[in-house]
Amino acid sequence: MLCCLGTCDQQSCSTTAHSNIVEIKREGQTNKPQIKADSILVYYWEIYVGNEYYFSYSNERIDIRGTYFNFKKEIHDVSVIHEFLRYINLFYIDKTEIIILSKKEEPAPISDYPEISVKCYLEGKKIIDNKTILYSDLEFNPKFLAFYNFLDSLVK
């Protein structure tokens, strides 16, 4: 099981590497997302609590680790895992929804901002790498904000 990433890539813009090998499909009436990836890592910087969280998905389980405050949690609830995978599919694999809708006229003040980074691996190779910083001068897709709130709810 993959536990730590160390430090996050400090790129200022979103980058994505995509391969046709990764795909999520819904089978039959179960609406169960199927993914062809060894693991998915999501880094979530929660500025209001001041903690970094790492969500590691593999083997039908999500492990969450906080960098500070000794936070650890395992999620086996199928509906939570499916929701997690649907958000990853929506914004990072199929990209059927955009993350940023528009940029406001005023510049973002210098400050810390929440951040979500998503990395997908297949056979040890990184196939998706995307980082989004939630700057205050950006208007985000309400579905992406729902993903942000979903991640936040998992660490409460």
Phi and psi in degrees as a GROMACS rama.xvg file:
@    title "Ramachandran Plot"
@    xaxis  label "Phi"
@    yaxis  label "Psi"
@TYPE xy
-82.8453  129.907  LEU-2
-113.517  -54.0673  CYS-3
-121.04  149.936  CYS-4
-105.539  -8.91876  LEU-5
80.0013  -106.894  GLY-6
-115.335  157.107  THR-7
-83.8222  146.526  CYS-8
-60.0243  134  ASP-9
-100.2  50.0571  GLN-10
-83.9425  148.702  GLN-11
-91.4962  -5.78539  SER-12
-133.465  164.718  CYS-13
-75.475  135.958  SER-14
-127.661  146.297  THR-15
-139.519  132.966  THR-16
-115.452  129.715  ALA-17
-130.961  139.065  HIS-18
-126.802  149.811  SER-19
-70.3231  -9.90935  ASN-20
-69.9205  -33.949  ILE-21
-84.1195  127.434  VAL-22
-154.303  144.849  GLU-23
-118.692  129.774  ILE-24
-129.488  156.443  LYS-25
-103.776  128.072  ARG-26
-104.328  133.113  GLU-27
50.1904  -146.072  GLY-28
-92.2841  -4.43841  GLN-29
-73.4367  -19.6741  THR-30
57.4035  30.7539  ASN-31
-85.7603  119.288  LYS-32
-67.4783  134.842  PRO-33
-111.81  129.38  GLN-34
-126.641  138.636  ILE-35
-106.669  83.2916  LYS-36
-157.187  145.631  ALA-37
-68.6202  -39.3018  ASP-38
-159.92  157.569  SER-39
-127.23  131.021  ILE-40
-118.012  131.644  LEU-41
-124.577  123.753  VAL-42
-99.5705  130.608  TYR-43
-131.406  113.979  TYR-44
-96.1257  113.229  TRP-45
-101.837  101.318  GLU-46
-72.0513  -28.0528  ILE-47
-73.2617  -29.9445  TYR-48
-96.0216  -22.3042  VAL-49
75.7727  41.942  GLY-50
-131.275  148.075  ASN-51
-102.321  133.897  GLU-52
-121.113  140.155  TYR-53
-117.39  119.483  TYR-54
-101.93  122.468  PHE-55
-119.163  116.236  SER-56
-105.614  128.041  TYR-57
-169.132  154.985  SER-58
52.296  44.6301  ASN-59
56.9222  36.5873  GLU-60
-148.184  145.646  ARG-61
-115.009  122.964  ILE-62
-103  131.403  ASP-63
-118.165  130.513  ILE-64
-129.558  134.869  ARG-65
-99.0244  142.316  GLY-66
-68.4831  -37.2792  THR-67
-116.651  165.225  TYR-68
67.0609  12.9354  PHE-69
53.339  40.8482  ASN-70
-81.81  127.185  PHE-71
-142.824  139.962  LYS-72
-155.964  139.239  LYS-73
-113.439  136.634  GLU-74
-118.453  124.313  ILE-75
-117.312  -6.29024  HIS-76
-63.7794  116.461  ASP-77
-59.1282  -40.3528  VAL-78
-66.8433  -35.8327  SER-79
-68.6607  -42.883  VAL-80
-63.3861  -42.724  ILE-81
-63.6611  -40.323  HIS-82
-63.474  -43.0225  GLU-83
-56.2211  -49.9484  PHE-84
-65.4765  -35.8048  LEU-85
-64.6518  -40.4787  ARG-86
-64.3684  -42.9211  TYR-87
-60.229  -44.2402  ILE-88
-62.5119  -46.341  ASN-89
-58.9747  -43.8836  LEU-90
-103.429  -23.0684  PHE-91
-120.444  -28.54  TYR-92
-102.109  -66.4916  ILE-93
-75.702  -26.6529  ASP-94
54.0873  44.4505  LYS-95
-77.89  -12.175  THR-96
-128.13  142.662  GLU-97
-88.0314  155.609  ILE-98
-87.9418  -49.3127  ILE-99
-103.857  123.128  ILE-100
-85.8123  -42.28  LEU-101
-163.145  167.885  SER-102
-114.312  133.443  LYS-103
-77.6959  162.8  LYS-104
-66.0698  -43.5323  GLU-105
-76.9755  142.591  GLU-106
-72.0567  154.818  PRO-107
-72.9724  134.181  ALA-108
-64.2889  155.376  PRO-109
-71.2418  122.124  ILE-110
-172.68  175.455  SER-111
-85.1687  144.246  ASP-112
-131.593  151.423  TYR-113
-59.1542  154.698  PRO-114
-144.01  143.374  GLU-115
-131.35  123.803  ILE-116
-119.676  137.447  SER-117
-124.338  130.827  VAL-118
-132.687  134.672  LYS-119
-119.098  141.322  CYS-120
-126.506  143.567  TYR-121
-135.87  121.882  LEU-122
51.4752  41.796  GLU-123
79.882  -2.43685  GLY-124
-102.864  131.491  LYS-125
-72.9526  121.87  LYS-126
-113.976  -16.493  ILE-127
-137.943  133.684  ILE-128
-145.272  106.727  ASP-129
-137.986  133.076  ASN-130
-126.754  130.404  LYS-131
-127.153  122.436  THR-132
-101.066  129.31  ILE-133
-86.504  69.5971  LEU-134
-62.8058  148.822  TYR-135
-73.027  -14.5499  SER-136
-93.1003  11.9353  ASP-137
-112.627  144.14  LEU-138
-101.467  122.445  GLU-139
-101.277  149.805  PHE-140
-56.6395  130.614  ASN-141
-56.3294  -30.2903  PRO-142
-70.0089  -33.4325  LYS-143
-69.5774  -39.4548  PHE-144
-64.0828  -32.2134  LEU-145
-65.8815  -38.6587  ALA-146
-62.1687  -45.419  PHE-147
-56.5916  -47.8108  TYR-148
-66.5734  -34.331  ASN-149
-62.2188  -48.7273  PHE-150
-59.391  -44.3039  LEU-151
-59.6018  -40.1614  ASP-152
-66.0581  -27.7297  SER-153
-75.0127  -18.0938  LEU-154
-106.182  9.54502  VAL-155
